[in-house]
């Protein structure tokens, strides 16, 4: 996988590039916002660079990292992971609302960073490549034990019996089901399903989770990870 690393510190970039290379990544290094934007623009021949992930440090010397994130999102759909020293929720939500797919807070563990890179790249390539128990047979149907989720028709069934869901209930279930076992942060779910920020929407999320558990008659399907968010636990067939 090709990865665009946007990092102004050459020492940090060199160390991180070495780690990424050991895990099979080909790294292109941009030292500031302008280089990052140029790296995602089409070439003179009209060819658009192909990156699996863009790793964007927000502490850039020439431009505000959030602005760079927003401009990158207008140029490409490549997943963006923000790297930030700002650990407050508002800053992270702001980045997600600008189009970032995920974030890591400095100082971070390289293992966590690699896990997040693989997670966002799997999501961008579609559910058929997530593997595991979810097992989408053709990229459009997810089967998780007795639960079947048909993405194009937005139909859900349990043991063959159709279960009517509201639009947001389906969106929430589909999001969790495409990465079973992965913990989704509350603010990430709100950003992706409701397309808004965390403030004032937390209770809505809790209500939708409770409704899904009730309608599917499977209270253990969606597990609450205290203080973090939710994850889908694949039931036995």
C-alpha positions as CSV (number, residue, x, y, z in Angstrom):
1,X,0.0,0.0,0.0
2,X,1.2,3.5,-0.8
3,X,0.9,6.0,2.0
4,X,1.3,9.8,2.0
5,X,3.0,10.9,5.2
6,X,2.6,14.6,5.9
7,X,5.1,15.5,8.7
8,X,7.4,18.5,9.0
9,X,9.9,16.9,11.3
10,X,12.4,14.9,9.2
11,X,13.6,12.8,12.1
12,X,10.0,11.8,13.1
13,X,9.2,11.1,9.4
14,X,12.3,9.0,8.9
15,X,11.6,6.9,12.0
16,X,8.0,6.4,11.1
17,X,8.7,5.7,7.5
18,X,11.1,2.9,8.6
19,X,8.4,1.3,10.7
20,X,5.8,1.6,7.9
21,X,8.2,0.1,5.4
22,X,8.8,-2.9,7.6
23,X,5.0,-3.5,7.4
24,X,4.8,-3.3,3.6
25,X,4.0,0.3,3.1
26,X,5.6,2.5,0.4
27,X,5.8,6.0,1.9
28,X,5.8,9.3,0.1
29,X,6.9,12.1,2.5
30,X,5.4,15.7,2.3
31,X,7.0,18.2,4.7
32,X,4.2,20.8,4.7
33,X,0.7,21.5,3.7
34,X,1.5,22.7,0.2
35,X,3.6,19.6,-0.6
36,X,0.7,17.5,0.7
37,X,-1.8,19.2,-1.6
38,X,0.5,18.9,-4.6
39,X,1.0,15.2,-3.8
40,X,-2.7,14.5,-4.3
41,X,-3.2,16.6,-7.4
42,X,-3.3,14.8,-10.8
43,X,-0.1,14.8,-12.8
44,X,0.5,16.6,-16.0
45,X,-0.6,13.5,-17.8
46,X,-3.9,13.5,-15.9
47,X,-3.1,10.6,-13.7
48,X,-4.2,10.9,-10.1
49,X,-1.7,9.5,-7.4
50,X,-3.0,6.4,-5.7
51,X,-2.6,6.3,-2.0
52,X,-4.2,3.9,0.4
53,X,-4.1,6.3,3.3
54,X,-3.0,9.8,4.1
55,X,-1.4,10.3,7.5
56,X,-1.7,14.0,8.2
57,X,0.1,15.8,11.1
58,X,-1.9,18.8,12.1
59,X,1.2,20.8,13.3
60,X,2.3,22.1,9.9
61,X,4.7,25.1,9.4
62,X,3.0,26.7,6.5
63,X,-0.8,26.1,6.9
64,X,-3.3,25.2,9.5
65,X,-3.6,21.4,9.5
66,X,-7.4,21.5,9.7
67,X,-7.5,23.6,6.5
68,X,-5.2,21.2,4.8
69,X,-7.5,18.3,5.8
70,X,-10.5,20.1,4.4
71,X,-8.7,20.9,1.1
72,X,-7.4,17.3,0.7
73,X,-10.9,16.0,1.2
74,X,-12.1,18.1,-1.7
75,X,-9.5,16.6,-3.9
76,X,-9.6,13.0,-3.1
77,X,-11.6,10.3,-1.2
78,X,-8.5,8.7,0.1
79,X,-8.8,8.0,3.9
80,X,-7.2,10.6,6.1
81,X,-5.9,9.9,9.6
82,X,-5.1,13.0,11.6
83,X,-2.1,13.0,13.9
84,X,-2.6,15.7,16.6
85,X,-1.3,16.7,20.0
86,X,-4.7,18.1,20.8
87,X,-6.5,15.5,22.9
88,X,-9.7,17.4,23.5
89,X,-12.9,16.0,22.0
90,X,-13.9,19.2,20.3
91,X,-10.7,19.3,18.3
92,X,-11.1,15.7,17.2
93,X,-14.7,16.2,16.2
94,X,-13.7,19.2,14.2
95,X,-11.3,17.2,12.2
96,X,-13.8,14.4,11.7
97,X,-16.4,16.9,10.5
98,X,-13.8,18.3,8.0
99,X,-13.6,14.8,6.4
100,X,-10.9,13.0,8.4
101,X,-11.6,9.3,8.8
102,X,-9.8,8.8,12.1
103,X,-7.2,10.3,14.4
104,X,-4.4,9.4,16.7
105,X,-3.2,11.6,19.6
106,X,0.5,12.1,20.3
107,X,2.3,10.4,21.8
108,X,0.9,7.3,20.2
109,X,1.9,3.6,20.1
110,X,3.1,2.5,16.6
111,X,1.0,-0.6,16.9
112,X,-2.2,1.5,17.4
113,X,-1.3,3.6,14.4
114,X,-0.8,0.6,12.2
115,X,-4.2,-0.8,13.4
116,X,-5.9,2.4,12.5
117,X,-4.3,2.6,9.1
118,X,-5.4,-0.9,8.3
119,X,-8.9,-0.2,9.7
120,X,-9.6,2.9,7.5
121,X,-8.1,1.2,4.4
122,X,-10.4,-1.8,4.9
123,X,-13.4,0.5,5.2
124,X,-12.5,2.4,2.1
125,X,-12.1,-0.7,-0.1
126,X,-15.5,-2.1,0.9
127,X,-16.9,-4.8,3.2
128,X,-15.9,-7.6,0.9
129,X,-12.3,-7.2,2.0
130,X,-12.8,-7.0,5.7
131,X,-12.7,-10.8,6.0
132,X,-13.5,-12.5,9.3
133,X,-16.9,-13.8,10.3
134,X,-18.8,-10.9,8.6
135,X,-18.0,-12.6,5.3
136,X,-19.8,-10.5,2.7
137,X,-20.3,-13.0,-0.1
138,X,-20.4,-10.4,-2.9
139,X,-19.6,-7.2,-1.2
140,X,-23.2,-6.2,-0.7
141,X,-24.5,-8.8,1.8
142,X,-23.2,-9.1,5.3
143,X,-23.9,-12.3,7.2
144,X,-23.2,-12.3,10.9
145,X,-24.5,-15.5,12.5
146,X,-28.3,-15.4,12.1
147,X,-28.3,-11.8,11.0
148,X,-28.3,-10.9,7.3
149,X,-27.8,-7.3,6.2
150,X,-28.4,-6.4,2.5
151,X,-26.7,-3.1,1.9
152,X,-28.2,-2.1,-1.5
153,X,-31.8,-2.9,-0.5
154,X,-31.3,-1.8,3.2
155,X,-33.0,-5.0,4.3
156,X,-32.2,-6.8,7.6
157,X,-33.4,-10.2,8.6
158,X,-32.8,-12.5,11.6
159,X,-33.1,-16.3,10.9
160,X,-34.8,-15.4,7.6
161,X,-37.4,-13.1,9.2
162,X,-37.4,-9.5,8.0
163,X,-36.8,-6.8,10.6
164,X,-38.0,-3.3,9.7
165,X,-35.5,-0.6,10.7
166,X,-35.6,3.1,10.5
167,X,-33.0,4.8,8.2
168,X,-30.7,5.7,11.1
169,X,-31.0,2.3,12.7
170,X,-29.9,0.7,9.5
171,X,-27.0,3.1,9.0
172,X,-25.8,2.5,12.6
173,X,-26.1,-1.3,12.2
174,X,-24.4,-1.4,8.8
175,X,-21.5,0.8,10.1
176,X,-20.8,-1.5,13.1
177,X,-21.4,-4.7,11.0
178,X,-18.8,-3.9,8.4
179,X,-16.1,-4.0,11.1
180,X,-17.3,-6.6,13.6
181,X,-15.3,-6.6,16.9
182,X,-13.9,-3.2,16.2
183,X,-14.7,-0.5,18.9
184,X,-16.3,2.6,17.3
185,X,-16.0,5.7,19.4
186,X,-19.2,7.5,20.1
187,X,-18.1,10.7,18.4
188,X,-17.1,8.7,15.3
189,X,-20.5,7.0,15.1
190,X,-22.2,10.4,15.4
191,X,-20.1,11.9,12.7
192,X,-20.6,9.1,10.3
193,X,-24.3,8.2,10.9
194,X,-25.7,11.6,11.8
195,X,-23.2,13.8,10.0
196,X,-23.0,16.2,12.9
197,X,-20.9,16.8,16.0
198,X,-21.2,15.0,19.3
199,X,-22.9,17.8,21.3
200,X,-26.6,17.0,22.0
201,X,-26.6,13.8,20.0
202,X,-25.3,11.4,22.5
203,X,-28.7,10.5,23.9
204,X,-30.0,9.9,20.4
205,X,-27.2,7.3,19.8
206,X,-28.1,5.5,23.0
207,X,-31.7,5.4,22.1
208,X,-30.9,3.9,18.6
209,X,-28.7,1.3,20.1
210,X,-31.4,0.2,22.5
211,X,-33.9,0.1,19.7
212,X,-31.7,-2.1,17.6
213,X,-31.1,-4.5,20.4
214,X,-34.9,-4.7,21.0
215,X,-36.0,-5.0,17.3
216,X,-33.4,-7.7,16.5
217,X,-34.1,-9.5,19.8
218,X,-30.4,-9.8,20.4
219,X,-29.3,-7.6,23.4
220,X,-25.7,-8.9,23.2
221,X,-25.3,-8.1,19.5
222,X,-24.1,-4.5,20.2
223,X,-21.8,-4.3,23.1
224,X,-21.2,-1.1,25.1
225,X,-17.6,-0.4,25.7
226,X,-17.8,1.9,28.8
227,X,-16.3,5.3,28.3
228,X,-15.5,4.7,24.6
229,X,-18.3,3.6,22.4
230,X,-19.8,0.4,20.9
231,X,-18.8,-2.7,19.0
232,X,-20.7,-5.4,17.2
233,X,-20.2,-8.9,18.6
234,X,-20.9,-11.6,16.0
235,X,-23.4,-14.1,17.4
236,X,-23.2,-17.9,16.9
237,X,-25.0,-19.1,13.9
